[in-house]
Amino acid sequence: MTVILILAGSLLLTGTLLWLHHRYGPQPQQGDDSSADGTSGSMADGSQNVDSGDSECCGMHITCERDSLLASVSATIEYYDDEELDRYAGRRDDEYSDDEIEEFRDVLITMRPDDIAGWARSLQLRGITLPSPIRDELLMIVAEARNAK
């Protein structure tokens, strides 16, 4: 019984010390690639730490790409020979049929990689929600294009 109490006490003490160190310990300096939890700034899944406080998107993280692609960056609507997609304005991403998803895919695969981010912004400004499979493909294409640069 004494051994169990000693182990429980040492675990409690160690946990408390680790929590205190994490809570009040040294903070990473600006420009340091490691966060307070010890993970690297560019995580294995490609996501970005949302609490990083960076005001600019470097384009190298999935979260950042999703925010920058789908945010209303500019108020000008630019058409990419896709006026026929305006009839889908106001629909949710799960309301598309397979044929309609293929219509979005056809437009996506015929575009130059440099135009895809602008196309996504244009669709959002026009009130058109991309079908989920197309949105995932779009993010993958943009990530590949940015990695190639």
Backbone as a ProteinNet text record, in pm:
[ID]
protein_1_A
[PRIMARY]
MTVILILAGSLLLTGTLLWLHHRYGPQPQQGDDSSADGTSGSMADGSQNVDSGDSECCGMHITCERDSLLASVSATIEYYDDEELDRYAGRRDDEYSDDEIEEFRDVLITMRPDDIAGWARSLQLRGITLPSPIRDELLMIVAEARNAK
[TERTIARY]
82.7	0	87.3	196.7	286	349.9	383	445.2	348.9	223	122.4	106.5	104.3	92.2	214	332.9	454.4	450.5	410.3	399.5	293.9	179.7	73.8	118.9	186.8	236.4	340.6	432.4	535.2	474.8	374.3	304.9	232.7	167.2	97.1	194.7	306.5	407.5	467.5	499.4	555.5	455.5	331.5	227.6	209.4	211.3	196.8	314.4	435.9	553.8	551.4	512.2	503.7	397.6	284.1	178.9	226.2	292.7	344	447	534.1	634.4	567.8	468.5	397.7	321.6	260.7	177	260.2	365.8	442.9	587.6	623.4	760.9	794.8	915.1	957.8	871	834.8	755	849.6	810.2	896.1	909.7	1029.9	1056.5	997.1	971.1	919.7	1025.2	983.3	1076.7	1121.1	1087.2	1118.9	1018.5	1065.6	977.9	904.2	932.1	864.1	761.3	649	544.1	559.1	470.6	481.6	462.4	390.9	371.2	479.5	581.4	695.4	680.5	570.3	554.6	616.2	656.1	720.4	618.3	662.9	574.3	508	576.9	513.9	489.3	365	329.2	322.7	326.1	329.5	207.1	90.1	-28.4	-43.8	52	48.3	-37.5	-88.7	-173.4	-91.1	-150.4	-81.7	-143.2	-60.4	-108.7	-191.5	-320.7	-411.7	-376	-320.1	-287.6	-152.9	-93.2	40.3	45.4	-66.6	-70.8	-14.5	21.8	73.7	-37.8	-9.5	-112.1	-113.3	-8.6	-3.1	-5.5	-53.8	-54.7	63.3	145.4	260.5	221.5	101.5	55.2	110.4	176.7	238.7	161.9	45.5	-30	-173.5	-231.9	-367.5	-466.9	-455.6	-547.4	-537.2	-416.7	-392.4	-449.5	-430.8	-482.8	-634.1	-696.6	-842.4	-892.2	-828.8	-871.7	-848.2	-733.2	-702.9	-782.6	-811.4	-887.3	-1034.3	-1087.5	-1230.3	-1268.5	-1172.6	-1202.7	-1225.6	-1308.5	-1335	-1219.9	-1117.5	-997.9	-1023.5	-1093.9	-1120.2	-1267.9	-1320	-1462.9	-1496.6	-1395.7	-1422.6	-1445.1	-1552.1	-1583.5	-1523.3	-1441.6	-1379.9	-1434.3	-1479.5	-1532.1	-1422.3	-1422	-1322.5	-1392.3	-1473.3	-1552.1	-1639.7	-1700.1	-1779.4	-1913.6	-1967.8	-2093.8	-2206.6	-2195.9	-2300.7	-2309.9	-2205.9	-2208.3	-2289.4	-2327	-2404.3	-2540.5	-2590.4	-2720.2	-2713.4	-2591.6	-2576.1	-2561	-2576.1	-2561.5	-2664.5	-2618.7	-2707.3	-2724.8	-2665.7	-2678.6	-2573.1	-2606.7	-2510	-2420.2	-2303.5	-2206	-2251.9	-2354	-2399.9	-2528	-2569.5	-2691.8	-2667.6	-2544.9	-2513.1	-2526.5	-2576.3	-2581.2	-2443.6	-2425.1	-2297.1	-2267	-2368.8	-2348.1	-2306	-2365.2	-2329.5	-2187.3	-2148.9	-2011.2	-1913.9	-1948.5	-1862.9	-1850.5	-1956.5	-1951.4	-1847.9	-1846.5	-1744.8	-1605.3	-1593.4	-1464.1	-1411	-1500	-1458.2	-1399.6	-1463.7	-1410.9	-1276.7	-1268.6	-1145.5	-1027.3	-1044.8	-929.6	-887.4	-972.7	-933.2	-866.3	-855.4	-795.5	-645	-576.5	-434.3	-420.8	-318.7	-302.3	-294.1	-240.2	-229.8	-366	-466.1	-598.1	-691.6	-654.7	-747.9	-782.9	-686.8	-715.5	-810.2	-788.3	-877.8	-1017	-1024.2	-1152.6	-1231.2	-1163.3	-1230.1	-1283	-1203.7	-1249.8	-1368.8	-1362	-1470.8	-1600.9	-1591	-1710.4	-1770.8	-1687	-1740.2	-1809.4	-1749.2	-1810.6	-1943.9	-1957.2	-2081.8	-2182.7	-2148.1	-2241.1	-2251.9	-2150.7	-2151.1	-2062.1	-2119.4	-2043.4	-1996.4	-1866.5	-1812.2	-1859.3	-1885.6	-1913.6	-1790.2	-1810.9	-1700.7	-1587.8	-1616	-1504.5	-1423.2	-1488.9	-1419.4	-1335.7	-1388.6	-1313.1	-1184.9	-1192.7	-1073.2	-971.7	-1020.2	-930.9	-865.2	-944.6	-892.4	-780.3	-800.6	-697	-571.4	-588.2	-472.8	-394.7	-465.2	-399.3	-324.3	-386	-321.1	-197.8	-208	-93.2	22.1	-8.7	95.8	160	77.5	130.8	221.2	183	264.9	392	385.9	507.7	603.9	551.5	636.9	713.7	657.3	726.5	836.7
-118.7	0	125.1	120.4	235.4	262.6	157.7	172.6	242.2	202.8	263.8	411.4	447.3	587.7	669.1	609.8	679.3	701.7	597.9	612.5	716.4	713.2	809	951.3	968.5	1100.4	1152.3	1065.5	1110.2	1142.8	1066.3	1097.7	1231.6	1255.7	1381.4	1498.5	1483.3	1588.4	1615.5	1509.7	1525.8	1594.2	1553	1614.5	1761.8	1794.3	1934	2017.3	1964.9	2038	2058.5	1956	1969.4	2071.5	2070.2	2166.5	2308.7	2328.6	2461.1	2509	2418.6	2455.6	2493.3	2415.7	2443.5	2575.6	2598.5	2718.1	2845.2	2840	2959.5	2955.6	2853.5	2838.2	2935.9	2923.9	3015.6	2998.8	3112.7	3112.4	3112.9	3050	3051.7	3194	3226.1	3358.6	3369.6	3493.6	3514.6	3467.9	3391.3	3335.3	3195.8	3151.4	3016	2922.1	2811.2	2719.1	2622.9	2623.8	2530.3	2604	2539	2598.7	2552.5	2600.7	2570	2421.7	2350.4	2207.9	2121.9	2185.3	2110.1	2062.7	2095.3	2052	2153.8	2109	2194.5	2285.8	2402	2498.6	2443	2360.8	2296.7	2152.7	2125.3	1993.9	1892.3	1766.4	1659.2	1658.5	1697.4	1696.3	1822.6	1914.8	2034.4	2144.6	2127.5	2231.7	2333.4	2447.5	2557.5	2579.4	2617.2	2650	2776	2767.9	2879	2993.4	2965.7	3068.1	3132.7	3113.1	3163.5	3314.5	3378.6	3522.8	3581.3	3499.9	3550.9	3621.8	3742	3816.8	3783	3721.5	3686.2	3535.5	3493	3351	3322.7	3229.1	3195.5	3096.4	3034.5	2942.4	2802.6	2772.2	2641.2	2550.2	2590.3	2511.1	2496	2379.1	2351.4	2448.3	2472.9	2564.1	2702.2	2746.2	2877.3	2883.4	2779.4	2777	2782.5	2706.6	2706.3	2844.7	2910.4	3043.8	3144.5	3138.3	3238	3214.3	3089.5	3061.9	3096.5	3070.5	3086	3218	3299.5	3430.1	3531.1	3626.3	3730.2	3829.2	3797.1	3879.1	4003.3	3988.3	4101.9	4104.7	4223.1	4237.1	4222.3	4216.1	4203.4	4057.6	4036.2	3901.2	3884.3	3782.3	3752.5	3618.2	3615.9	3491.6	3419.1	3287	3201.8	3110.4	3167.7	3089.6	2987.3	3029.9	2937.2	2999.7	3083.8	3150.7	3051	2932.3	2831.5	2783.2	2804.5	2761.3	2855.9	2972.6	3067.5	3011.6	2913.9	2856.2	2776.1	2749.1	2674.7	2766.5	2894.3	2988.6	2957.4	2958	2934.6	2788.7	2695.8	2554	2514.1	2416.2	2361.8	2261.1	2233.6	2144.6	1999.4	1960.8	1821.8	1804.8	1907.6	1901.8	1876.1	1849	1831.7	1686.2	1666.2	1531	1497.3	1372.3	1329.4	1402.8	1425.8	1497.5	1642.1	1704.4	1842.9	1851.3	1752.4	1747.6	1733.2	1650.6	1634.1	1764.3	1844.1	1973.1	2064.8	2067.9	2145.7	2089.4	1956.4	1892.2	1924.5	1926.1	1959.6	2099.9	2194.5	2331.4	2334.1	2264	2264.2	2207	2094.3	2030	2099.4	2187.8	2260.6	2393.9	2426.3	2554.5	2541.4	2653.4	2658.3	2660.8	2596.4	2594	2733.2	2830	2965.5	3032.8	2988.3	3050.5	2988.2	2875.1	2800.9	2876.7	2939.7	3014.7	3130.6	3202	3310.7	3261	3145.1	3085.9	3053.2	2998.7	2965.2	3091.8	3198.5	3325.6	3379.9	3369.7	3416.8	3340.7	3209.6	3130.4	3173.2	3196.8	3237	3372.5	3465.4	3597	3589.4	3490.4	3470.8	3387.8	3344.1	3267.7	3122	3069.2	2929.7	2848.8	2748.5	2659.9	2540.3	2512.3	2396.9	2267.6	2165.3	2033.2	1985.3	1912.3	1868.2	1798.3	1701.8	1635.4	1732.4	1828.2	1924.7	2019.1	2059.7	2147	2078.2	1950	1876.4	1866.9	1840.1	1833.7	1968.8	2075.7	2209.8	2241.7	2209.9	2235.5	2154.6	2031.2	1947.8	2005.3	2050.6	2107.9	2235.2	2321	2445	2414.8	2316.7	2280.4	2230.2	2147.2	2096	2208.7	2302.1	2414	2502.2	2523.1	2606.6	2535.1	2404.3	2328.2	2327.7	2330.4	2330.2	2461.6	2569.6	2699.1	2699.4
0	0	0	74.1	81.6	-54.4	-126.7	-257.7	-354	-349.6	-437.3	-404.3	-277	-237.9	-281.8	-271.8	-315	-466.3	-543.8	-688.6	-727.5	-663.2	-693.3	-660	-548.5	-508.9	-605.8	-649.3	-742.9	-879.7	-921.4	-1047	-1037.7	-927.3	-906	-903.9	-836.9	-829.8	-967.9	-1041	-1175.4	-1268.4	-1261.7	-1344	-1312.1	-1185.5	-1143.8	-1192.8	-1180	-1226.2	-1377.6	-1451.1	-1596.3	-1636.9	-1569.5	-1599.5	-1571	-1457.5	-1421.8	-1523.9	-1565.9	-1665.3	-1798.4	-1837.3	-1962	-1952.7	-1839.1	-1820.5	-1804.5	-1724.6	-1690.7	-1737.9	-1812.9	-1859.1	-1969.9	-2024.7	-2130.8	-2255.7	-2315.8	-2438.1	-2557.7	-2669.1	-2787.7	-2841	-2885.5	-2939.6	-3079.2	-3122.8	-3256.8	-3356.2	-3454.3	-3551.1	-3513.7	-3392.9	-3350	-3414.3	-3471.2	-3541.5	-3450.2	-3322.5	-3234.3	-3151.4	-3128.9	-3048.3	-2904.3	-2817.3	-2675.2	-2646.9	-2734.1	-2708.7	-2770.5	-2829	-2879.5	-3021.8	-3086.2	-3224	-3316.9	-3428.7	-3527.4	-3591.4	-3641.9	-3705	-3829.5	-3906.1	-4020.4	-3983.8	-3944.2	-3893	-4005.3	-3967.8	-4066.6	-4155.9	-4103.3	-4186.6	-4268.2	-4254.8	-4336.5	-4279.4	-4158.2	-4103	-4028	-4006.2	-3940	-3804.6	-3707	-3574.8	-3585.7	-3553.7	-3571	-3477.2	-3361.4	-3264.2	-3289.7	-3406.1	-3430.7	-3439.5	-3470.4	-3475.1	-3602.6	-3699.4	-3825.2	-3899.8	-3947.9	-4018.8	-4167	-4217.4	-4358.1	-4374.9	-4488.7	-4522.2	-4612.8	-4573.3	-4656.5	-4765	-4754.9	-4857	-4844	-4735.3	-4720.9	-4625.2	-4580.2	-4484.9	-4532.4	-4510.1	-4555.6	-4493.1	-4363.7	-4297.6	-4359.6	-4380.4	-4439	-4580.3	-4658.6	-4794.3	-4793.5	-4705.1	-4700	-4663.7	-4566.1	-4526.5	-4636.4	-4703	-4804.8	-4932.5	-4965	-5086.3	-5069.8	-4952.7	-4934.8	-4869.9	-4834.3	-4775.7	-4887.5	-4859.6	-4959.7	-4959.2	-5036.4	-5041.7	-5124.4	-5234.2	-5320.9	-5354.8	-5376.6	-5402.9	-5551	-5636.3	-5779.4	-5817	-5889.8	-5936.2	-6075	-6088.2	-6216.8	-6265.2	-6388.8	-6445.7	-6521.9	-6512.3	-6577.1	-6677.6	-6765.9	-6862.5	-6791.5	-6680.9	-6600.7	-6560.1	-6645.7	-6614.8	-6588.4	-6647.3	-6628.8	-6484.4	-6404.9	-6265	-6176.3	-6227.7	-6148.5	-6107.1	-6178.6	-6141.9	-6010.9	-5962.2	-5837	-5715.4	-5734.2	-5622.7	-5514.2	-5391	-5277	-5237.5	-5308.9	-5274.7	-5173.6	-5090.9	-4995	-5065.3	-5004	-5067.1	-5076.5	-5001.7	-5006	-5089.1	-5161.5	-5240.3	-5389	-5428.2	-5569.6	-5612.2	-5735.4	-5792.2	-5849.4	-5887.3	-5944.7	-6075.7	-6156.9	-6283.7	-6257.7	-6157.9	-6125	-6069.6	-5990.3	-5939.1	-6055	-6153.1	-6270.9	-6350.3	-6350.7	-6420.4	-6354.3	-6221.5	-6150.2	-6177.1	-6177.6	-6200	-6340.5	-6439	-6575	-6582	-6514.4	-6513.4	-6441	-6328.1	-6248.1	-6325.8	-6391.7	-6456.6	-6585.2	-6638.3	-6758.9	-6727.2	-6599.8	-6561	-6542.8	-6562.9	-6530	-6378.4	-6322.9	-6176.7	-6114.7	-6188.3	-6133.7	-6118.7	-6194	-6190	-6087.8	-6031.6	-5946.7	-5819.4	-5754.4	-5631.5	-5660.8	-5768.5	-5806.1	-5840.4	-5903.6	-5936.4	-5810.1	-5709.6	-5583.6	-5515.8	-5516.9	-5459.2	-5538.1	-5669.9	-5754.5	-5725.3	-5709.8	-5678.3	-5545.8	-5447.6	-5317.8	-5325.8	-5397.7	-5412	-5486.2	-5572.4	-5647.4	-5569.7	-5448.9	-5365.3	-5404.1	-5470.9	-5515.4	-5422.2	-5359.4	-5271.9	-5352.4	-5344.7	-5415.5	-5351.3	-5429.9	-5372	-5293.5	-5187.1	-5100	-5174.6	-5264.2	-5332.8	-5419	-5480.4	-5565.2	-5479.1	-5363.8	-5274	-5228.4	-5195.7	-5154.1	-5268.1	-5389.8	-5505.6	-5530.9	-5517.9	-5539.3	-5441	-5314.2	-5213.7	-5241.3	-5289.2	-5320.5	-5439	-5541.8	-5659.4	-5622.3	-5540.9	-5500	-5415	-5326.6	-5242.4	-5328.8	-5429.4	-5518.6	-5599.2	-5645.7	-5723	-5637.3	-5513.4	-5424.6	-5384.4	-5369.3	-5336.1	-5454.2	-5575.8	-5694.5	-5707.5	-5655.1	-5659	-5559.1
[MASK]
+++++++++++++++++++++++++++++++++++++++++++++++++++++++++++++++++++++++++++++++++++++++++++++++++++++++++++++++++++++++++++++++++++++++++++++++++++++

